[in-house]
Amino acid sequence: MYALISDIHSNLEAIQTVLADIQERNVTDVFCLGDVIGYGPNPRECLDLVHQHCRACLMGNHDLAVLYEPNNFNTPAERACYWTRQQLESEPDLERRNERWGFLGHLPVRIQHKDVLFVHGSPRRPINEYIFPEDVFTNPQKVTANFERLDARICFVGHTHQPGVFLDDPYFDPPHELPDSPFYVLEDERAIVNIGSVGQPRDRDPRASYVIIHDRADADEPDSIVEAALSCSIKQVEFVRLEYDIDATVKKILAEPELDDLLGNRLYDGR
């Protein structure tokens, strides 16, 4: 059993709540699918928590934008990236500053173990491509193309901040419409599973989102500490939603002139 988190977006209250819940469930292995930073008011603290608690973390588009340039970002997102960069650069402790930049700079784009793939965006464009629930109706060829590029049985993604399960029909089920909700029980079909967002949900549910992977032990000998945690045959995926102190996060965003008020107010609506 292990946990997957994604899209924390510098929301300290949300990630603290999620990590506490993971600990209460005695889940010892945690993996992050990227976008630790961007948008929110606590980039330093969130980077430190992910570095401390996660076995591995992937590169998200906001992580990449803070490292380089926020290309094709809207104005609030772009301003938040530059502000986040300044926050990391202004860390007075040189060792801690370099450690955070080193952590960001070495994030992998994808992790695959046997028939399970982990990316931030999509199988064919692992950092930047969005696969939205409505794509199964408005752009089914995009969903189909990603399944064609998928060289695994199941792929876990974040990026859209909207949890649920894509099948290659194409079809999409949000967690509350799954037959065994909040569980997705794996059968023989291939699937792309979006685990939702810890720090900025956009499915009209403001609660933090993450998933727990329930598994059966794999007999093969793992080659690394990451593979040791992932050496399992996935049995089912559990979608978890948690209330957190949204007010505290919003107050910090509204108090920072360089962060657009929208980035705080939208948290109340889960959008």
C-alpha positions, 0 to 999 in steps of 0.5 A: 500500500502506498499513497500518491499526491500531486499538485500541492501548489505551495498550499501548506495547510492542505499538504499538512492535512494530507500527510497527517491522514496518510500517517494515520492510515500507516501508509509509509510510502508516498510519491508525488506527481509534481507541481509542488510549487506555484500559485500558493503562499508557502513554496519553501515549506511545501518543497521541504515537506515533499523532499522529506516525506516522498520516496520520489517526486516528478517534474510538474509544469509549474516546477519547470516554470519556476526553474526556467520560464513560465511559457504560455501561463496566464497572468496570475500563474506567471506572476506566482511563478516569478514570486515563487522564484524570488521566495526560493532565492531569498532564503538566507540559509545558503545550504537550504537554498541550494538544497531546494534548487537541487531537488527541483533541478533533479526531478524526473519527468516520468517513472515507470515500473513494469506495467505502471507509469507515473507522469504529471501530465499525460503519457505522450507529453508527461509535463504539459498536456492536459487530459480533461474529463470533457475530452472524452466528448469534445476531443476523443482523439486526444484521449485515444492517442494517449492510450496508443502511446501508453506502454503500460497497463495503468498510468497515474497523472495529475495536472488537471486537478480533476480526479477520476478514471479514463478508459480507452473507449474513451470514457471517464468516471469521476470518483463519485460515479465509480461502481465501488466509489470511492474505490476503483477496482482494477480489472483487465482494462487499461486506465489513466487515473487522475489523482486530483490535486492536494492544494488546488482542486478544480472539480467543484469540491474544495477538499484536498484530493489524493489516492491510496494504492491497495496492492498485492505483494510482488515476488520479484526482487526490486532493483532500487528503493523506489522499485521496492515501494512500487513492487506490487500488483495493484488491486484497487485505487482509493480516492480520498478527500479531506477538509483542511483550513482553507481560510488560513491559506486564502488569508496568506494569499490575499495578504501577498500583493504579488499573488492574485486574489483569484488564487485564494478565492477560487479555493473556496469553490474548488475551481 
